[in-house]
């Protein structure tokens, strides 16, 4: 009985650890490009293209001027309030 309980506990811990890793979001990466574009409504988009550290996918985000100005090519950058990409 103790053996079964031990196996159950180890299995439960293993499943919990995997689930926790899968739930972690990876929102940081390296800035690979920057650009200023004009939207259809006439507003400006100060964009940074970021390569995700976990998935290696690239995605372009629009930021305000101050954030864009501080983001330099090759630097690490984290995007908050988004899911992993």
Secondary structure, 3 states (H helix, E strand, C coil): CHHHHHHHHHHHHHHHHHHHHHHCCCCEEEEEEEEEEECCCCCEEEEEEEEECCCCCEEEEEECHHHHHHCCCCCEEECCCCCCC
